[in-house]
Amino acid sequence: MGTSFNEKFDQHGAWRREFALRLRLLAQWLKEQDMLDASVEERLHQLETQVRVDKVMVAFVAEFSRGKSELINAVFFAGYGQRILPASAGRTTMCPTEMAYDPSLPPCLRLLPIETRMQPQSLMEWRMVPDRWEHTPLEVNNPKQLAQAFARVSETRRVSTDEARALGFMHGQNPDDLFTANADGGVEIPRWRHALVNIAHPLLRQGLVILDTPGLNAIGAEPELTVNLITQAQAIVFVLAADTGVTQSDLTIWREHLLDDQRDAAARLVVLNKIDTLWDALDSEEEVQAQIDKQMRDAAHILGVNPGQVMALSAQKGLLGKLSNDQALSQRSALAVFETALSQGVVERRRQLLGRQVTSAMEGLQSETARVIQIRRREIAEQSIELKGLQGKNRPVIRSMRSRIAAEQAEFDAAGTRIHAVRSVHLKLLRDIFSLLGASRLKQEIAALTGSLNQKGFKLGIRHIYGETFAHLRANLQQVQARGQEIHAMLEATFSHLNTDYGFSLRVADAPDVTGYLNELDLIERSHLQYLGVGNTWRLAQLEFAQNVVRALSTRLRRVHETALADVEAWSKSAASQLDSQLRGRRRNFVRRLEAIDRIAQASEGLDERIAEVQGRDADLQQAQQKLDELTGYLMRMAAQRPIDVADGAAGA
């Protein structure tokens, strides 16, 4: 049997903690060796923070009554000995529920009233207004209290049809709409818009985030779910019912909200739940399995996915098997197959991604620090040659040597004017990039689209304006790429001159590539395009819904711009810090050389001791290079290993 998701995630957490500790130790050692400039320190700190607090989001998406909450119970919360999320017949999870752990907050359930849909703030903005959320404390070690508290996500309230429509429910006269008026004219809608669960569950403490989304109506009414949360999840688990297969509403969710060609196939899992409804005493096990296999093949064909992405199970029997320690029932439920696929498709892929990022960072650090050591060793060699050349020389020769070093120092200081001019041009081009990616420019680019969506009534020509907006945003990113290339060319020429004239070892990294951000813009454009189609004409005519679309779009685009800007800033700072570090090193070397000459002039008998001291520094640098290779090599080997290998190695040590 493969490793369960819980076990795999435990190993992933242990791997991340060990990695973060090793990165911190590396930073401390570099600081002790005077090799930790501001750029390297910031990059190591960012990498340590990323590894330590890395989040893995798994989004469970399904139409109502597919057993999605029961599946979450079976995989993540069986250790509590009972159901935690409500999973009775009918509609249970009525609002999107996000489960995570934040150590700065007490264990609690926070619920955002549905009425906030009538106000302009986005979900992201409402997170910053804790007073508008209703708080329910959670007793982490009391499963019964947890289950009672979580039951609140299924609360509803009755409103008029006008209010239901204003809140984003009841789109037209669709008889299949779950939110329709009763005989008395009232409509039963969710009481809450969003739920945030903060609980110190072992998996949540290690960075797992679970997103539970309830049905087509909830997803369609909250653009932020589709554009911001679901698209950023490391895995999508799409839950169907084994007895019905893919229904029309299931297919609508899949096509409009989940189908993304850029997402890795392993990140989309399709689950046919409730296979126990097909267990029939009148049919043999072979006949039952044949039915299940057919449903799996049909689902794969309809959804257009690889059959290996589709699996069938019984979440309810899997949970029961775990709670009663019934191995036979657990095995027949096939829950373990899903857990293995989830662990391999999510946790292992996430660890591999982190491993690649760490390996790339370590290779860059090795290269950069090796250059620093090489420069220091070359300076030591030059100083050693100078000192050995003074052996047996008289005072006039020593004074001449001092004058020559002083002249070299003056010539080097004069180069500061040229470096200052280059930095001025560098900063000007950076300001251009900051302007292109700044908040004011983004607001300007989406102003026409925002104005059109905020108009009352039908939004004629909106798709054209939408396309033009994204064309402008892509053009801005391409300008960022061009400015980055200009900076790169200028720095490369300057660094080449400095390397030639002064023996530096400067190297400018390639300018940040905006291809990934262009791809992300494509993803955002496709994610929102569904809201501008003919099927959403009536919904888009409602001002509140149109404003929700604008807010979700703005939030996602702002995040893309901020991330791109941070990448450019880090790249620029790396080049500047590298130059500053080598300038300081060269100035320090001039001081040391002059001090050595002065000492020799005062006491010529100390020359041999001075030569031995310089050679000792060279030996220290050789040891430092070996230690650096050892520390970074260990981290790179960790990055290439599976977490279970690392855990075994630590246990053996």
C-alpha angles and dihedrals in degrees: 000000000000125000113281121240092250093052092045092050091048088055090047090053093050090048092052094048092049090047094050091050092051091049091052091050090050091052091050092051093048089051091052089052092049090242098114109100121179095265096050091044092052093047092049091047092050091048092049091049091048093050094043099048100027111150127214112197121198114189118202110202128182145133116260120293098018094121095252096142091048089054090054089049092051097047103037112016107036088107090074090068095236144043113297103177116054109260108164125133117294128019111346114156100051099171134039108273124203118194120194142127127254113176091202091066131061118246105280148139113237119197126193113210116243089234090076087079086077091062127074100241119108124231089257090055093046089058087066092055104068093172092069092058122083109232126213116183116230126217101214095199095044109081093183093055090046092053091049092049094047090051087074091077087072095056118124138187134206119240138166120271091251092054092045090052092047090052092055101265129113102041104193125312100311106154090206092059109118091214105066132142119269124223090276091053095251125129124211110221135167114282093215133053098200138357128210118195118196110189134149094235108159093244094044090050088058094055106275115144119192119201116195112191121189117217140303096295094056094045095046093048094052111055089181089066092057099037104034111022109026094042091053095050115114089220137022117206109195111196123205132173114256094216096053101030117196110356125192093259090048090052091049091055091047097048099039102037113016110032106102120156092202095060115096111255090234088060093064116069123179116205124196099203131193098041085156087077086067094051102108126177089214093059127065120242088252092055092048091049090049089056091048092048091051092051089050093050092047092049092050091050096047094046093041096233135133110273088235089067092060121078134169126219147142111245092186094053091042090055091045091049091053094046093048094036088236103160094185093053091045091053094047091050088063089215091135090061090058093046091053092049090048093050093047095041098044116018097036093046090048091050091049090052092050089045092054091049092050093046091051091048092048092049090052091047092049091051095046096044092044088057090052091051091046092053092049092049091049091051090049091050091051091048091048091052090049092051094045089050089058094058107118093005124131129237097268090057091049091050090049090052090051092050091051092051090047090051091051089051092051091048090050092050089052089060088067090083092060092046090050091053091051091050091052092056090043091055092047092055090046090054088054090054092047089052092051092050099035126117094249093054091049091050089050093050095051095039094099092048092046091050093050094048092047092057116104121249130015116356103230116193092007095135091056092051089045092054092047091051093055091044089057092047091052090049090053091053090049089053088051088054091050093049090048090053090050091053090046093051092048094048092045091055092046093047090049091055092047091048091051099041100039106021094249122159100217121157126178116213120231114278114263111277113232094198091101091052091048088053090049090052088053089052093049091047092053092044092056098037090079089068092057097054128108091261091063097043094111094042092048090051088067107091094215093056093045089052090051089055091051093049094048091048093048093049094052095044092048090054091052091051093046092050093048090048091050090052092051091046093050091048092050092046090051092057093045093047091049091054093045091049094052092044090053091046092052093048090048089051092053089053092050093048093050091047090051092051091047092051091050092049089054097043117012091184089071093065096096091049090050092051090050090049092052092048089050090057089053091053089050090053091051089053090047090054090051091048092048091051089049095050097043092040091056091051092049091050089050089051091054095048130085113248091246089057091052091048091050091049092050091048091050091050 
